[in-house]
């Protein structure tokens, strides 16, 4: 028989064990109740979020987007793309024209060089402008972000996204009945195509097709103006380059993708009634330009005292370009938009013949790369260290020269800025933007420049 003290100890241990089990059971029960309440609260918050942010869904049956698929798509895509009423409000506000009969334009590549300038020009005259850009790293994204900041100050909203994202594009068209698309998003650059060829196919071919697929199904269908390139002329030797010349000998993959774009445009115009205008840009330059362009990195290298490569052809001939100032290009883009006729399709079906055009936008005055360097030497007040080298076989062509008579006839395109004047404005912007204390000849600054 166990001693009394041992019996008391055993009973006490049993009692304590019982208390611990009771407390543990209570804790589990309390935790379960807390978890249930938290789950219920999260569910209620989600229901509240969707109810507040999507009041328009209940009236979707009264619009052209009156099917279950569209309603579900609208609900889900908003959740992923900026989501909610505030994001949609920004999209609508930016896209709404402020002048009677103003355009509502989706500008792809809006944070790019040409895209940012065109967006500002359209907005300043009272059109609605919504930007779309993926801010890729082909060149310094901080420059694109700086352009975005400028556009934001003018109430232009840029949606960050890719033209290959059809769900995003459909969402934007669900929100805004765009009258026009200015399609400038592309993988640019001739030489980079040798390093990353698939990026050109992805952007310039697949991306363009994706955009056209969404546009063809839109109601109403927008008119589309898009950027082709002077590179499509390839190995053509007839000068000046005319829209009537053959473009079946591209010298680079970049040129081939732009030529493919023109063929694709013809197809979508023929089958679906989309109004399409292609613009062949000739070496665009100016403030806020692309750092991969010769005039830009020549300026940088000359200021830093580095040498620059001046290319000549394999038979020692001058390499020349039809340098076109950004303001002239913008006027051409706006003129093309203003004269673009409405698309004729509805519900993805063609109802009648639709407009299909292609134009050169150049300066009509080719200047040699050697002369370009001389002009920069004068503006920067430095003597360039020049290396004269043979042009490598990387897809660049030795000469470009635009005939713009067709654009002049159809929408009054007439370039007015010569290379010296345009570079003066560029250099002024460059030293200001990068905060460079240089020996730039300030007396050469144009008193009327607003760049």
LINJOZI-V28803 format. One record per backbone hydrogen bond with DSSP energy under -0.5 kcal/mol. NH is the residue of the N-H (numbers start at 1). CO is the residue of the C=O. If there is no record, write none. Layout:
nh | co
NH | CO
NH | CO
//
This chain:
nh | co
7 | 3
8 | 4
9 | 5
10 | 6
11 | 7
12 | 8
13 | 9
14 | 10
15 | 11
16 | 12
17 | 13
18 | 14
19 | 15
20 | 16
21 | 17
22 | 18
23 | 19
24 | 20
25 | 21
26 | 22
27 | 23
28 | 24
29 | 25
30 | 26
31 | 27
32 | 28
33 | 29
34 | 30
35 | 31
36 | 32
37 | 33
38 | 34
39 | 35
40 | 36
41 | 37
42 | 38
43 | 39
44 | 40
45 | 41
46 | 42
47 | 43
48 | 44
49 | 45
50 | 46
51 | 47
52 | 48
53 | 49
54 | 50
55 | 52
57 | 54
58 | 55
59 | 56
60 | 57
62 | 59
63 | 60
66 | 64
71 | 67
72 | 68
73 | 69
74 | 70
75 | 71
76 | 72
77 | 73
78 | 74
79 | 75
80 | 76
81 | 77
82 | 80
83 | 81
87 | 83
88 | 84
89 | 85
90 | 86
91 | 87
92 | 88
93 | 89
94 | 90
95 | 91
96 | 92
96 | 93
98 | 126
99 | 126
102 | 99
105 | 103
105 | 128
106 | 180
107 | 105
107 | 130
108 | 106
108 | 182
109 | 132
110 | 107
110 | 132
112 | 109
116 | 112
117 | 113
118 | 114
119 | 115
120 | 116
121 | 117
122 | 118
123 | 119
124 | 120
125 | 121
126 | 123
127 | 122
128 | 103
129 | 94
130 | 105
131 | 157
132 | 107
133 | 159
143 | 140
144 | 140
145 | 141
146 | 142
147 | 143
148 | 144
149 | 145
150 | 146
151 | 147
152 | 148
153 | 149
154 | 150
154 | 151
155 | 152
156 | 151
157 | 129
157 | 155
159 | 131
159 | 157
161 | 133
161 | 159
165 | 162
166 | 164
169 | 165
170 | 166
171 | 167
172 | 168
173 | 169
174 | 170
175 | 171
176 | 172
178 | 176
179 | 104
180 | 104
181 | 223
182 | 106
183 | 181
183 | 225
184 | 108
184 | 182
188 | 186
193 | 190
194 | 191
195 | 192
196 | 192
199 | 196
200 | 196
200 | 197
201 | 197
202 | 198
203 | 199
204 | 200
205 | 200
205 | 201
206 | 201
207 | 202
208 | 203
209 | 205
210 | 206
211 | 207
212 | 208
213 | 209
214 | 210
215 | 211
216 | 212
217 | 213
218 | 214
218 | 215
221 | 345
223 | 179
224 | 275
225 | 181
226 | 277
227 | 183
228 | 226
228 | 279
230 | 281
232 | 229
233 | 230
234 | 231
235 | 249
236 | 233
241 | 401
245 | 242
256 | 252
257 | 253
258 | 254
259 | 255
260 | 256
261 | 257
262 | 258
263 | 259
264 | 260
265 | 261
266 | 262
267 | 263
268 | 264
269 | 265
270 | 266
271 | 267
272 | 268
273 | 269
274 | 268
276 | 274
276 | 355
277 | 224
278 | 357
279 | 226
280 | 278
280 | 359
281 | 228
281 | 279
282 | 361
283 | 281
285 | 324
289 | 286
293 | 290
296 | 293
297 | 293
298 | 294
299 | 295
300 | 296
301 | 297
302 | 298
303 | 299
304 | 300
305 | 302
306 | 301
308 | 385
310 | 308
310 | 387
311 | 309
312 | 389
313 | 317
316 | 313
319 | 311
320 | 318
320 | 398
321 | 367
323 | 321
324 | 282
324 | 283
326 | 285
328 | 325
329 | 325
330 | 326
331 | 327
332 | 328
333 | 329
334 | 330
335 | 331
336 | 332
337 | 333
338 | 334
339 | 335
340 | 336
340 | 337
343 | 221
344 | 273
345 | 273
346 | 349
348 | 216
349 | 346
350 | 271
351 | 344
357 | 276
359 | 278
361 | 280
367 | 321
369 | 319
372 | 368
373 | 369
374 | 370
375 | 371
376 | 372
377 | 373
378 | 374
379 | 375
380 | 376
381 | 377
382 | 377
384 | 382
385 | 306
386 | 384
387 | 308
388 | 386
389 | 310
389 | 387
391 | 312
394 | 392
400 | 320
403 | 241
404 | 402
408 | 404
409 | 405
410 | 406
411 | 407
412 | 408
413 | 407
418 | 416
422 | 418
423 | 419
424 | 420
425 | 421
426 | 422
427 | 423
428 | 424
429 | 425
430 | 426
431 | 427
432 | 428
433 | 429
434 | 430
435 | 432
436 | 431
438 | 436
441 | 379
442 | 440
444 | 441
445 | 442
449 | 446
//
